[in-house]
C-alpha cells in the first residue's frame, strides 16, 4: 500500500487466508495525545427530527469556547439548518451551510476563514480534508444509523429479522460504526493536528448493547463525558 512505513509494518504480524495476505501497519497519529472524544452523556436521548433544544445549547457552548473552527456533521438537513440559524442568531461567527453555495467553495472558505463554522450532512462526513487549525472541533449531532427509507439497509435488516436474527444489530449498528468512524476521522488529518470530537448523542455512552461496540470502532482518542473538560480543552486551543 502506498505510504506504508516499513518500520511500523515490521512490528505488526501479518495474517493470511485463502488467496490473500494482510498487514496492519497502524496509524502515524497519536490519537490519545492529539484529540479528545467527548460524548454529551447528560443530554436526553434524541427522539425527534431536527436539532433538540438541549443539543443546540450544548453546540453553542462548545463552538463559543473555541471561537469557530468547527465542522458540524448532522444527521439531517433540517438539523444542520437549525444549527446554522441558532449560531447566526446568537454569535457573530461566520456560519457556512451546505447547500447555500457549492461545496468546494464552502470548504475553501472554511479553510481560509479561521473563525468560521461549516455545517452539513452526509457528504461532509466522508469527503472533507481540512488539516491544521482551521478545524479543531468536529460536532456530530446523533449516531448515524441508516434511516428507514434507505432501501438496501432496510431490505438487509428485514432479511435478518425474517431469519430469526436482529436486523438492527447485524446491519444498522455496523453501518453506523463505519459512518461514525468516517465522521470522527475529519478531525485528525495530520501529525500536528489537535482538537475535540463532540458527539451530542448520549447513546454512545449510555446504550449498553451497542455503545461500547461503536466506541471501539473509533480512533483511540482520550475519552470524556464531562462537558467542562471538553470546553476547557477548546478554550486552551483558542488561545494557542
N, C-alpha and C positions, 0 to 999 in steps of 0.2 A: 504494500500500500504506500503511495507517495506520502512523504513526510514522516514516516516511521523512524524512530530513533533506535538504533541497534543496541545502544547501551541499556535502554529501557526494556527492549524486547528480550534481551538475554536473561532478564530476571523473572520472566513470566513463562511458565511451562506451556508448551503447545498442546493442543488437543486434536484428536483425529476421529474421523468417522468414515463411513462408506463413501469413498470418492472425494473426500475433502479433508483439508487440514487448516486449522485456525490458530491464530496467535493474538492474544490480548496484550497490546503494548501500553495500556494505561493512558493517562492524560498528562499533558505538560502543566496543567493548572493545579495550584494548591488551594482547592476549594475551601477548606476549613479556615484558611487564613485570609482568603480573598473575598469571601462572601458570607452573608447570613441568610438563612431561610427563616422567615418569621411567619408563623401561622396565627391569625387572629382568632384564637380558640374561644374568646369571650363573646364573639358575635353570635347572634341567633342563627340557627340553621337556615340557609336560604330556602325560601318556599315560594316566592313569586318571581315572575319575569321582571327584567329590568334591574336597576340598582337599588337595593333596600336602603332606607334612610341611615341605618346604623353603619352600613358598609360605606356609604358616602361620607359620613363624618370621619370614619377611620381613614379613608383615602385622603381627605383634606389634611388631616394631621400629619400623615406620612409625607405627602408632597410638600407641605409647608415646612416641615423640618429640614428638607433638603433644598428647597427653593427651586423646584423644577427637576430637570434631568430625568424625567420619568417616562417609561414606556408602560402604558396601560393596556393589558390584554384582556378583552372582555368576551363573555360567552354569547352576547347578542348585540346587534346594532343599537337596540334600544338602550341597553346598559351603557354602552360606550357614549352614546349621545347624552344621556342623563349625566354621566360623569363629566363630560366636557362642559355642559351647561352649568353644573354645580361649580366647577373651578373658575369658569369665566365670570360667574356672578359673585364669587366670594374671594377671589385672588386677582392679582394683576399679572399673573403668569401667562405667557403665550401658550395656548392650547391648540394643538393641531389634531383634527379629527378626520379619520379615514373616510373618504367619500366626498369631502369638501374640495379636495384638489387631487391631482394624480399622485398615486402612492410614491413613485420615485422622487417627486418634488417634495412631498411631505417628509420623507426620510432624510433628504438632503438638508432641509431646513432644521430638522431635529438635530442633526449632527452639528450644524453651524451655530444655532441659537442656544447658548449654554443653559438658559433658564427655561427652555421650552419643555412641553409635555406632548407626547404623541399617543393618541388613544385609537384603538381599532379592534378588529375581530380576527378571525382565524388566520388570514393570510399574514398577519403580523406575527403570529405565534411561530411561524416556520421560516419566514423569508427576510428577516431584518438582521443586519450585521452592523452594529454601531459600537466599535471598541472605543476605549478611552473614557473620559469623564463626562461625555455628553449623555451617557445612560448609566446611572448609578442606582436606580430604583426600578425594578420591574414589579408591577402590581397585577395580580390575577384575581378576578372577581369571584370566580367559582370554579369548581372542578369540571374539566371539560369532558363529561360523559356525552356519548352520542345522543342526539335528540331523537324522539320517536319518529320524526319524519325523515330520518336518514335510512333509506330503504335497504341498503346492503347490511348495515349493522342490525337493523330490526329483523331482517329475514334470518340472519345467522343466529341471533338470540332466540327467535321463535323456534328454530330447529333444535337448538339445545334444550329449550324448555320442553318441547314435544318428546324428546328422548329421555326425559326424567331428570335432566340436569338444571343448572341455574344459568340462564342466558345472561343475566346481569354479571355474575362472577366470571363466566367464561369468555364473554365478548365485551361487555361495556367497560368493565374495570381495566382489562389490558389496553383497550383503545384509549381510555382516559390516561393511563400511565404513560403511553407514548406521547400523547399530545401535551401532557403536563411537563414531561422532560424537555420537549421541544420549546415550550414557552419559557421555562426556567433557564434554559440554555441561552436565552438572549442576553443574560447579564454579563457573564464572564466570557469575553471574546479574545482576550489577550492576557499575557502573563502579568501585566501591570494593572489590570482592571480590578476594581473593588466596588462593593455595593451590597444591596439588600434585595432579596426577592420577598415580596409580601403577598401571601395568599389570604384573601378575605373570606375564605370558606372554611368554617370551623370543623367541617367533617374530616379534613386532612389530619386533624389531631384527635377528634372525638369518635370517629367511626371505627369501632374495634375490628370489624371484618376486613375492610379494605384500606383503611387509613395507613397502617404500617406498610402494607404492600406498595402503595403509591409513594410513600416517603422513601422506601428503599430503591425505587426506580430513579430517584433524583441524584444529582451530584452530592457528595458528602459535605455540604455546607455546614457551618456552625448553626445549630438549631435553637430556636427560642419561641415561646408563645407569649412573651412579656412585651407589651406594646412600648413600655418606657425604654426597654433595651433597644428595640428597633429604632425608635425616634432618636435616642441618644447617639446611636451609630450614624444615623443620617445627618444629625447636627454636626458631628465631627467631620464628616465628609464635606459638608457645606463650607466649612472653614478651611479645608485643606487646599 
